[in-house]
Amino acid sequence: MARRFRGESHHKVDTKGRVSIPALFRRVLEAEDPNWRDGDTPELVIVYGDDRRKYLECYTVNAIDEVDDKIDALPRGSIERQMLQRLFHGQSFPTSVDETGRLVLPAKLRQKIGLEAEAFFIAAGDTFQIWNPATYEEEELSRTEAWLNELPDDVDPLTFLDQVPGQG
C-alpha cells in the first residue's frame, strides 16, 4: 500500500524561491520514489494546472505514474486525453528535493499562486498542496466549513466512507 501524506504546516519562502518541505512529507516522497536510495534526493512532479487552480499540487513519482497510466489508457486523439496531457504533462514541473530538504520553486509558479514570504503545505493523500496561506484561509478553509455546516449536527463525516463503492 502506498504511503500517504498527513498534516499541514507553514514554511518560510526565501527570495530565491527556496522552501523547506515538512520532514514527514520528505519521508513519503522517498518511499514513493522507486529510484530513491539512501543519500539521494527524492524526485516529485509539481502540477500547477490552469488558472482556476490556486495552489501547486505535488505528486510523488508513484502517484504521477498512476495518473500517466490512466491518461495513456484513454483513446489516442481524444479531447480528454489531449486536455489531460496538457494539464498533467505540459503544466507541470518535474523537480527534486535538494540535499537540505528544500524545494526551489521557480518564479513562474510562485507568481501563479501569489507566493511570497510564506507557504502553507497541506496533505491530500498521495499528493500534497502548496498554497499562499491567505488564499487557503479565504477559499479552502471556508469551503470546508460551509460543507460541514450543511450537515446535520448529528452526522459524523466518517459515515461517508461507508458509501465508497466496493467497500463495506
C-alpha positions, 0 to 999 in steps of 0.5 A: 500500500502506498504511503500517504501524506498527513498534516499541514504546516507553514514554511518560510519562502526565501527570495530565491524561491527556496522552501523547506518541505515538512520532514514527514512529507520528505519521508513519503516522497522517498518511499514513493520514489522507486529510484530513491536510495539512501543519500539521494534526493527524492524526485516529485512532479509539481502540477500547477494546472490552469488558472482556476487552480490556486495552489501547486499540487505535488505528486510523488513519482508513484502517484504521477505514474498512476495518473500517466497510466490512466491518461495513456489508457484513454483513446489516442486523439481524444479531447480528454486525453489531449486536455489531460496531457496538457494539464498533467504533462505540459503544466507541470514541473518535474523537480527534486528535493535538494540535499537540505530538504528544500524545494526551489520553486521557480518564479513562474509558479510562485507568481501563479499562486501569489507566493511570497514570504510564506507557504502553507503545505497541506496533505491530500493523500498521495499528493500534497498542496502548496498554497499562499496561506491567505488564499487557503484561509479565504477559499479552502478553509471556508469551503470546508466549513460551509460543507460541514455546516450543511450537515446535520449536527448529528452526522459524523463525516466518517459515515461517508466512507461507508458509501465508497463503492466496493467497500463495506 
